[in-house]
Amino acid sequence: MPNSPEHPTRWHCEFLCSLPHVNKVSRENRQIQVMSDIDLPYATFGRYSADLCLFLLAARHGQLSHAARLAGLSQPRMSQRIRFLEDSLGKQLFVRERRGITLTQAGQELLDAISTPLSGAVEAFSRYQQKPARGGVIILCDIAFASFRLLPVFSSLCNRFGELSISLLTVQQPRHKNLPEADLIIRMEDEHEPAENELCLFRESVSVLCSPGYKQAHPDMSTPNDLVDKTLVELTADGTPAWFTWATWLRAHGVDRKLSTDHLTFNSYDHVIQSTIAGLGVCLGWRGLVDNLVADGALLQAVPDQLASNRGYFLKIAPGCVNRDTRQVFDWLAAHLRPQPAEASEKT
């Protein structure tokens, strides 16, 4: 676009703003531009995206010089861009001090608003740039399934297909639309008739587990009602979890979760299990994930009740990813992740 008065470039705007007699007018013009873009969020974000990234670096490191090095800019240029962002927003974001910078209240509010989504976008774009060439297979699943079901057999999988680059992506609630680079997906879903290139590995079945020492210290545990005064160790998640929570498990047994006031929460199921093994409380245990820990005696059922749902772990090939490599890995996973006949009979 030509550098004309009707369409000034960012450099042109910054140059004009450095002139005292136009600085006030330029600020007013930029604020008017922000107001005109209020119904055009992509246009507004596009205008500020680069400077917001620089703001995020500066806010995290507390020094413009360090942030400038990370951004590949000179410190004067970095300072100029931050000033331009402040002028554009009409808010002071930093207090400049001799030994660095600190956030103002407005700056902290902006950091809280953009830190998580902007960092997520940077990481996602980095993954996209580093996406391996075809000839590899990427498996997407939740963290708990990866830790307790997939990683124990992952080395065998890689050895079986030594010519393939097999990668594992884990998130708490895997969704292919958020991670489109995945070739195979394993996730908890409502039960349904499996489509082509899809199968149910096992149904969700959950019991209450504790350590032998915790059981010995609480011999009164025999029914779900006996759990309300115990320490409930729980896995937290954003939004509505696609699995049993303490609230839904207890409700299904006629117990009000609100009666329990003692609980521990973690955002990692591995931490839930490790804290339960350490004797800190009782947790929900998913059959198919923690069977080995129960078989080895590290955990045992706190009460005999267990509960199955109309959900299950499904393995599927992502749309558009059906090829010889993904088909072979799919078949291998299906053979090694589904319960064996003897294991399945113990769960019924």
C-alpha positions in Angstrom: 0.0 0.0 0.0 1.5 3.4 -0.9 2.8 5.6 1.9 0.3 8.3 1.3 -1.5 10.6 3.8 -4.7 8.5 3.3 -2.8 5.2 4.1 0.2 6.0 6.3 2.4 3.0 7.2 3.3 2.3 10.8 6.8 3.8 10.2 5.2 7.0 8.9 2.8 7.1 11.9 5.7 6.7 14.3 7.8 9.4 12.6 4.9 11.8 12.7 4.3 11.1 16.4 7.9 12.0 17.2 7.2 15.5 16.0 5.9 17.7 18.9 3.4 19.7 16.9 1.6 16.5 15.6 1.9 14.2 18.6 -1.4 15.2 20.2 -3.3 15.0 16.9 -1.8 11.6 16.1 -2.8 10.2 19.5 -6.4 11.5 18.9 -6.4 10.0 15.4 -5.2 6.6 16.7 -7.9 6.6 19.4 -10.5 7.4 16.8 -9.1 4.5 14.7 -9.5 2.1 17.7 -13.1 3.2 18.1 -13.8 2.6 14.4 -12.4 -0.9 14.6 -14.4 -1.9 17.7 -16.6 -4.2 15.5 -13.6 -5.5 13.6 -11.7 -7.5 16.2 -9.4 -9.2 13.6 -8.5 -5.9 12.1 -7.7 -4.4 15.6 -5.7 -7.4 16.7 -3.8 -7.5 13.4 -2.8 -3.9 13.9 -1.5 -4.5 17.4 -0.4 -8.2 17.3 3.4 -7.6 16.8 3.5 -4.9 19.5 1.5 -7.1 21.9 4.1 -9.8 21.4 6.8 -7.3 22.3 4.8 -6.2 25.3 4.5 -9.8 26.5 8.3 -10.3 26.3 9.0 -7.0 28.2 6.4 -7.8 30.9 7.8 -11.3 31.5 11.5 -10.3 31.6 11.2 -6.9 33.3 13.8 -5.3 31.1 13.5 -3.7 27.7 17.1 -4.6 26.8 16.6 -8.4 27.4 13.2 -8.3 25.6 14.8 -6.5 22.7 17.5 -9.2 22.3 14.9 -11.9 22.3 12.9 -10.0 19.7 15.9 -9.3 17.6 15.5 -5.5 18.0 17.7 -2.7 19.3 16.7 -1.4 22.7 15.7 2.1 21.3 13.5 0.4 18.7 11.9 -1.8 21.4 11.3 1.2 23.6 9.7 3.1 20.6 7.4 0.2 19.8 6.2 0.0 23.4 5.6 3.7 23.5 3.6 3.4 20.3 1.5 0.7 21.9 0.9 2.8 25.0 0.0 5.8 22.9 -2.4 3.8 20.7 -4.2 2.3 23.7 -4.1 5.6 25.6 -2.7 3.9 28.7 0.6 3.7 30.4 1.6 0.0 30.6 5.0 0.3 32.3 6.8 2.4 34.9 10.3 3.1 33.7 12.9 2.7 36.4 16.7 2.8 36.5 17.1 -0.9 36.9 14.2 -2.0 34.7 10.5 -1.7 34.2 7.4 -2.7 36.2 3.8 -3.1 35.1 1.2 -0.5 35.9 -2.3 -1.7 36.8 -3.3 -1.2 33.2 -0.3 -3.2 32.1 -1.0 -6.0 34.5 -4.6 -6.2 33.3 -3.4 -6.4 29.7 -0.9 -9.1 30.6 -3.6 -11.2 32.4 -5.8 -10.9 29.3 -3.4 -11.9 26.6 -0.6 -14.0 28.3 -2.3 -17.4 28.0 -3.9 -17.1 24.5 -1.0 -15.3 23.0 1.6 -17.8 24.4 -0.6 -20.6 23.2 -0.7 -19.2 19.7 3.1 -18.8 19.7 3.5 -22.5 20.8 1.0 -23.8 18.3 2.6 -21.9 15.4 6.0 -23.2 16.5 4.6 -26.8 16.4 3.2 -26.1 13.0 6.5 -24.9 11.7 8.3 -28.0 13.2 5.7 -30.5 11.9 7.6 -33.5 10.7 7.5 -34.5 7.0 5.2 -37.3 6.0 6.7 -40.7 6.9 5.9 -40.0 10.5 2.8 -40.6 12.6 1.6 -38.2 15.3 -0.6 -39.6 18.1 -2.8 -37.3 20.1 -4.3 -38.3 23.5 -5.0 -37.0 27.0 -2.2 -36.9 29.5 -3.6 -39.6 31.8 -4.0 -42.1 29.0 -0.4 -41.3 27.8 1.1 -41.7 31.2 -0.6 -44.9 32.3 -1.6 -46.8 29.1 0.4 -45.6 26.1 3.9 -44.8 27.5 4.4 -48.3 29.0 4.2 -49.7 25.4 5.5 -46.7 23.5 9.1 -48.1 23.1 7.7 -51.3 21.7 5.6 -49.4 19.3 8.6 -47.3 18.1 10.8 -50.5 17.8 8.1 -52.2 15.7 8.0 -49.3 13.2 11.7 -48.3 13.3 11.4 -46.6 9.9 8.7 -44.2 11.1 9.0 -41.1 13.2 6.3 -41.6 15.8 5.4 -38.6 18.0 3.1 -38.2 20.9 1.1 -35.0 21.6 -0.7 -34.8 25.0 -3.3 -32.3 26.2 -5.9 -32.7 29.0 -8.9 -32.7 26.6 -7.7 -33.6 23.1 -9.6 -32.1 20.2 -8.4 -32.6 16.6 -9.6 -29.1 15.5 -7.2 -27.6 18.0 -4.3 -29.8 17.0 -4.9 -30.7 13.3 -1.4 -32.1 12.9 -2.4 -35.3 14.7 -2.8 -38.5 12.6 -4.3 -40.7 15.3 -6.5 -39.6 18.1 -7.3 -41.4 21.4 -9.9 -39.6 23.5 -12.8 -40.2 25.9 -16.1 -39.9 24.0 -19.8 -40.8 24.5 -20.4 -44.4 23.3 -21.4 -44.7 19.7 -21.3 -47.1 16.8 -17.6 -46.8 15.6 -17.2 -45.4 12.2 -14.7 -46.6 9.6 -11.1 -46.3 10.9 -12.4 -46.0 14.5 -12.9 -48.4 17.5 -13.6 -48.3 21.2 -10.6 -49.5 23.2 -12.6 -49.8 26.5 -15.5 -48.3 28.4 -15.1 -45.9 31.3 -15.4 -47.8 34.6 -14.3 -46.0 37.8 -13.8 -47.1 41.4 -12.4 -45.4 44.5 -8.8 -46.1 45.3 -6.5 -45.5 48.2 -3.2 -46.7 49.6 -3.1 -49.7 51.9 -1.9 -47.5 54.7 -4.8 -45.0 54.2 -7.3 -47.9 54.2 -5.8 -49.3 57.4 -6.1 -45.8 59.0 -9.7 -45.5 57.9 -11.3 -48.9 58.4 -14.8 -47.4 58.4 -14.8 -47.0 54.6 -17.3 -49.5 53.2 -19.9 -47.5 51.2 -19.8 -44.2 49.2 -21.4 -42.4 52.1 -18.3 -43.1 54.2 -16.2 -41.0 51.8 -17.7 -37.6 52.6 -15.4 -37.0 55.6 -12.3 -38.3 53.8 -9.8 -36.3 51.7 -10.9 -36.5 48.1 -8.1 -36.2 45.6 -9.4 -34.9 42.3 -8.3 -34.1 38.7 -9.4 -30.6 37.6 -10.1 -29.5 34.1 -11.2 -26.4 32.2 -14.9 -26.5 31.1 -17.0 -29.7 31.6 -14.8 -32.8 31.8 -15.5 -35.7 29.5 -15.1 -38.1 32.4 -16.4 -38.8 35.9 -15.6 -36.3 38.6 -16.1 -36.7 42.3 -19.4 -34.8 42.1 -20.8 -37.0 39.3 -19.5 -40.2 40.8 -20.9 -39.5 44.3 -24.2 -38.2 42.8 -24.7 -41.5 41.0 -24.5 -43.2 44.4 -26.9 -40.8 46.0 -24.2 -38.8 47.9 -24.0 -35.0 47.9 -20.4 -33.9 47.0 -21.0 -30.7 48.9 -20.9 -32.7 52.1 -17.2 -33.2 51.7 -15.0 -30.2 52.7 -11.6 -31.9 52.6 -10.1 -32.2 49.1 -6.9 -31.9 47.1 -7.0 -30.9 43.4 -4.4 -31.4 40.7 -4.4 -30.7 36.9 -2.4 -33.8 36.3 -3.8 -37.4 36.8 -0.2 -38.6 37.5 -0.1 -36.2 40.5 -3.5 -37.5 41.6 -2.2 -41.0 41.6 1.1 -40.3 43.2 -0.5 -38.3 46.1 -3.0 -41.2 46.6 -0.1 -43.7 46.7 1.5 -41.4 49.3 -1.5 -41.8 51.5 -2.9 -38.3 51.2 -6.5 -39.4 50.4 -8.8 -41.3 48.1 -9.1 -40.8 44.3 -11.1 -42.0 41.4 -9.4 -44.8 39.5 -10.0 -45.6 35.9 -9.9 -49.2 34.9 -7.7 -49.6 31.9 -5.3 -47.0 33.2 -4.3 -48.0 36.8 -4.9 -51.7 36.6 -1.2 -52.5 37.1 -1.0 -50.3 40.3 -3.9 -52.2 41.7 -2.4 -55.6 40.7 0.9 -54.6 42.3 -0.8 -53.6 45.6 0.3 -50.0 45.4 -3.4 -49.1 45.4 -6.6 -50.9 46.5 -10.3 -50.2 46.4 -11.4 -48.0 49.2 -15.0 -49.2 48.8 -16.3 -52.0 46.6 -18.6 -49.8 44.5 -17.6 -49.1 41.0 -19.4 -47.2 38.3 -19.5 -47.6 34.5 -20.6 -44.8 32.1 -21.8 -44.6 28.6 -18.4 -43.2 27.6 -15.3 -44.9 26.5 -11.8 -44.4 25.1 -12.0 -44.3 21.3 -9.0 -44.7 18.9 -9.5 -43.2 15.5 -7.6 -42.1 12.4 -8.0 -38.4 11.9 -9.9 -37.2 8.8 -7.7 -37.1 5.7 -4.9 -39.1 7.4 -5.7 -42.6 6.2 -2.6 -44.2 4.7 -0.4 -47.2 5.0 1.6 -45.8 8.0 -1.3 -44.6 10.1 -3.3 -47.8 9.3 -0.4 -50.0 10.6 0.1 -48.0 13.7 -3.7 -48.0 14.3 -3.8 -51.8 14.1 -0.9 -52.1 16.4 -2.4 -49.8 19.0 -5.7 -51.6 18.8 -4.0 -54.9 19.5 -2.0 -53.7 22.4 -4.2 -51.1 24.1 -7.5 -53.1 24.3 -7.9 -55.3 27.4 -6.8 -58.9 26.8 -9.6 -61.5 27.3 -8.4 -62.4 30.8 -8.0 -58.7 31.8 -11.5 -57.9 30.4 -13.1 -60.8 32.3 -11.8 -59.4 35.6 -13.5 -56.1 34.9 -17.0 -57.5 34.2 
